[in-house]
């Protein structure tokens, strides 16, 4: 028996089903589209990647400021460094500073603002 063309892709069927019930699980959507032989895995792929190309520039990856490597003093003993090249004392001092400033995110904001002022 020949397959009947529906004129609509499986992806579009899934997107339509998601529009009708956005909180439905991939398994529930796959069961509702059983006639089209759609698997829950495929529904999951479509559901969680449908907006991947629509992210703003801020949401994509690292920005230039955070991707630059920090300069460090080269004369520290290698045995006191962590895996990323920072001395343990430096990391502990950074931890104390971030706790004083209200957390890591706040410390980052302040250091970023300071960097703008100094440039």
C-alpha positions in Angstrom: 0.0 0.0 0.0 1.4 3.4 -1.0 2.0 6.1 1.6 -0.3 9.1 1.5 1.5 12.5 1.4 0.1 14.8 4.0 1.8 17.9 2.6 3.1 18.8 6.1 6.4 17.6 7.6 6.8 15.6 10.7 8.6 18.6 12.3 5.7 20.9 11.6 3.2 18.3 13.0 5.3 18.3 16.2 5.5 22.0 16.3 1.7 22.3 15.9 1.1 19.8 18.7 3.5 21.7 20.9 1.7 24.9 20.2 -1.6 23.3 21.2 -0.1 21.8 24.4 3.3 23.3 25.3 3.5 21.4 28.6 3.0 18.0 27.0 5.8 15.5 27.3 7.5 14.1 24.2 6.0 10.7 24.9 2.4 12.2 25.0 3.0 14.1 21.7 4.5 11.0 20.1 1.4 8.9 21.1 -1.0 11.6 19.7 0.9 11.5 16.4 1.2 7.7 16.4 -0.2 7.5 12.9 2.8 9.4 11.5 5.3 7.0 13.2 7.0 9.7 15.3 9.2 8.6 18.2 9.4 10.4 21.5 13.1 10.9 20.9 12.4 12.9 17.7 9.7 14.9 19.5 12.3 15.7 22.2 14.8 16.8 19.6 12.3 19.2 18.0 10.9 20.4 21.3 14.3 21.3 22.8 16.1 22.6 19.7 13.3 24.5 18.0 14.5 27.9 19.3 18.2 27.3 19.2 18.9 29.5 16.3 16.8 32.4 17.7 19.1 33.3 20.6 20.2 36.9 20.9 23.9 37.8 20.8 24.0 38.1 24.6 22.7 34.6 25.0 25.2 32.9 22.7 28.5 31.8 24.1 31.1 34.0 25.9 31.6 37.6 25.2 35.0 39.2 24.5 35.5 40.4 28.0 35.1 36.9 29.6 37.1 35.1 27.0 40.3 37.0 27.5 42.8 35.3 29.8 43.8 37.1 32.9 47.5 38.1 33.3 49.2 36.5 36.2 52.6 37.0 37.9 55.0 34.4 36.4 57.2 34.0 39.5 54.8 31.9 41.6 55.8 28.4 42.6 54.2 25.8 40.3 53.3 23.5 43.2 50.9 26.0 44.8 48.9 26.5 41.6 45.5 24.8 40.9 44.7 23.1 37.7 43.9 26.4 35.9 47.2 28.1 36.8 46.0 30.3 39.7 47.8 30.0 43.1 45.7 28.6 45.9 46.2 31.8 47.9 44.8 33.8 44.9 41.7 31.6 44.8 41.1 31.9 48.5 41.5 35.7 48.4 39.0 35.8 45.4 36.6 33.7 47.4 36.8 36.0 50.4 36.3 39.1 48.2 33.3 37.6 46.4 31.7 36.8 49.8 32.3 40.4 51.0 30.7 41.8 47.8 27.6 39.6 47.9 28.5 36.7 45.7 30.5 35.8 42.6 28.1 37.4 40.1 28.2 40.7 42.0 32.0 40.6 42.2 32.2 39.9 38.4 29.9 42.9 37.7 32.0 45.2 39.9 35.3 44.0 38.5 34.0 44.5 35.0 32.9 48.0 35.8 36.3 48.7 37.3 38.0 47.4 34.2 36.0 49.9 32.1 37.0 52.7 34.4 40.7 51.8 34.3 40.8 51.5 30.5 
